Amino acid sequence: MMLCGLDRPNHYAFDFLVDLPKMTPHTQADVRAVAAFAQRVIHASDLELQLFVLAHGFFPADVGGRIGPSPTSDYTPWMQMLRRWAQDFVAEVEPRCAPSVRDMLMLQSISHRNLAV
């Protein structure tokens, strides 16, 4: 949504990019957890990525042929999707954050060119 320019402030309950320091401790913890998970995914090995994909329960690798465009013999498409999400999250959020929010989230700038999927 961000990349397409379809985001509108009234679509959300709050704007963590600016207001995180004013939010409740629980909300701050939730936002920090998402940012920390994105960073973990970015730096994860292929095995760690596969474990992240399977963390919510087993599904057969060939499920892509049943619910997606093509079958696959492994979890690579889901691993790639997860890594792309994490890279996009950090790449889009990091430059838009207020400096205090960037510090709270401990975001590290990334370059898509330096992180192969």
TIRO-462587 format. One line per field, with one value per residue (C-alpha): residue number from 1; residue in one letter; x, y, z. Coordinates in nm, 3 decimals. Layout:
BEGIN
k [NUM; ...]
r [a; ...]
east [X; ...]
north [Y; ...]
up [Z; ...]
***
This chain:
BEGIN
k [1; 2; 3; 4; 5; 6; 7; 8; 9; 10; 11; 12; 13; 14; 15; 16; 17; 18; 19; 20; 21; 22; 23; 24; 25; 26; 27; 28; 29; 30; 31; 32; 33; 34; 35; 36; 37; 38; 39; 40; 41; 42; 43; 44; 45; 46; 47; 48; 49; 50; 51; 52; 53; 54; 55; 56; 57; 58; 59; 60; 61; 62; 63; 64; 65; 66; 67; 68; 69; 70; 71; 72; 73; 74; 75; 76; 77; 78; 79; 80; 81; 82; 83; 84; 85; 86; 87; 88; 89; 90; 91; 92; 93; 94; 95; 96; 97; 98; 99; 100; 101; 102; 103; 104; 105; 106; 107; 108; 109; 110; 111; 112; 113; 114; 115; 116; 117]
r [m; m; l; c; g; l; d; r; p; n; h; y; a; f; d; f; l; v; d; l; p; k; m; t; p; h; t; q; a; d; v; r; a; v; a; a; f; a; q; r; v; i; h; a; s; d; l; e; l; q; l; f; v; l; a; h; g; f; f; p; a; d; v; g; g; r; i; g; p; s; p; t; s; d; y; t; p; w; m; q; m; l; r; r; w; a; q; d; f; v; a; e; v; e; p; r; c; a; p; s; v; r; d; m; l; m; l; q; s; i; s; h; r; n; l; a; v]
east [0.000; 0.283; 0.459; 0.139; 0.059; -0.272; -0.205; -0.415; -0.373; -0.742; -0.695; -0.504; -0.564; -0.228; 0.084; 0.372; 0.616; 0.570; 0.369; 0.543; 0.696; 0.346; 0.183; 0.112; 0.396; 0.204; 0.161; 0.526; 0.624; 0.407; 0.560; 0.912; 0.841; 0.740; 1.052; 1.276; 1.119; 1.179; 1.546; 1.573; 1.423; 1.658; 1.964; 1.835; 1.997; 1.789; 1.733; 1.615; 1.381; 1.234; 1.177; 1.005; 0.775; 0.689; 0.655; 0.279; 0.228; 0.332; 0.199; 0.318; 0.567; 0.358; 0.060; 0.146; 0.003; -0.326; -0.374; -0.120; -0.001; 0.235; 0.353; 0.692; 0.904; 1.028; 0.950; 1.160; 0.866; 0.742; 1.093; 1.150; 0.816; 0.898; 1.242; 1.096; 0.837; 1.108; 1.334; 1.045; 0.928; 1.267; 1.343; 1.008; 0.970; 1.325; 1.354; 0.999; 1.041; 1.096; 1.450; 1.317; 1.109; 1.403; 1.605; 1.324; 1.289; 1.665; 1.623; 1.931; 1.924; 1.940; 2.002; 1.810; 2.121; 2.324; 2.074; 1.997; 1.671]
north [0.000; 0.240; 0.183; 0.238; 0.560; 0.418; 0.470; 0.736; 0.846; 0.780; 0.412; 0.353; 0.390; 0.566; 0.668; 0.485; 0.655; 0.974; 0.900; 0.594; 0.778; 0.896; 0.552; 0.311; 0.081; -0.218; -0.057; 0.047; -0.312; -0.443; -0.205; -0.278; -0.652; -0.616; -0.409; -0.656; -0.949; -0.775; -0.728; -1.095; -1.208; -0.987; -1.138; -1.496; -1.793; -2.003; -2.260; -1.991; -1.854; -2.199; -2.229; -1.887; -2.003; -2.325; -2.160; -2.126; -2.489; -2.743; -2.731; -2.940; -2.761; -2.837; -2.639; -2.370; -2.596; -2.620; -2.259; -2.072; -2.043; -2.340; -2.634; -2.622; -2.890; -2.672; -2.360; -2.121; -1.908; -1.847; -1.780; -1.529; -1.362; -1.327; -1.181; -0.937; -0.823; -0.762; -0.576; -0.364; -0.290; -0.160; 0.016; 0.199; 0.265; 0.360; 0.682; 0.793; 0.760; 1.052; 1.024; 0.934; 0.652; 0.523; 0.505; 0.329; 0.070; 0.025; 0.014; -0.040; 0.097; -0.173; -0.185; -0.426; -0.449; -0.583; -0.847; -1.113; -1.302]
up [0.000; 0.085; -0.245; -0.441; -0.259; -0.137; 0.235; 0.406; 0.768; 0.840; 0.745; 1.069; 1.441; 1.482; 1.293; 1.455; 1.218; 1.419; 1.734; 1.877; 2.177; 2.280; 2.256; 2.537; 2.641; 2.502; 2.160; 2.157; 2.235; 1.950; 1.696; 1.821; 1.789; 1.422; 1.348; 1.533; 1.346; 1.013; 1.106; 1.211; 0.881; 0.679; 0.847; 0.874; 0.704; 0.465; 0.740; 0.982; 0.716; 0.661; 1.036; 1.039; 0.757; 0.939; 1.282; 1.240; 1.155; 0.898; 0.546; 0.252; 0.028; -0.280; -0.145; -0.403; -0.669; -0.482; -0.375; -0.586; -0.940; -0.941; -0.732; -0.564; -0.406; -0.119; 0.084; -0.124; -0.253; 0.102; 0.230; -0.050; 0.019; 0.388; 0.316; 0.059; 0.314; 0.575; 0.333; 0.207; 0.561; 0.672; 0.342; 0.343; 0.715; 0.815; 0.607; 0.699; 1.075; 1.303; 1.446; 1.791; 1.642; 1.436; 1.757; 1.947; 1.670; 1.635; 1.258; 1.050; 0.699; 0.436; 0.067; -0.154; -0.368; -0.075; 0.037; -0.220; -0.191]
***
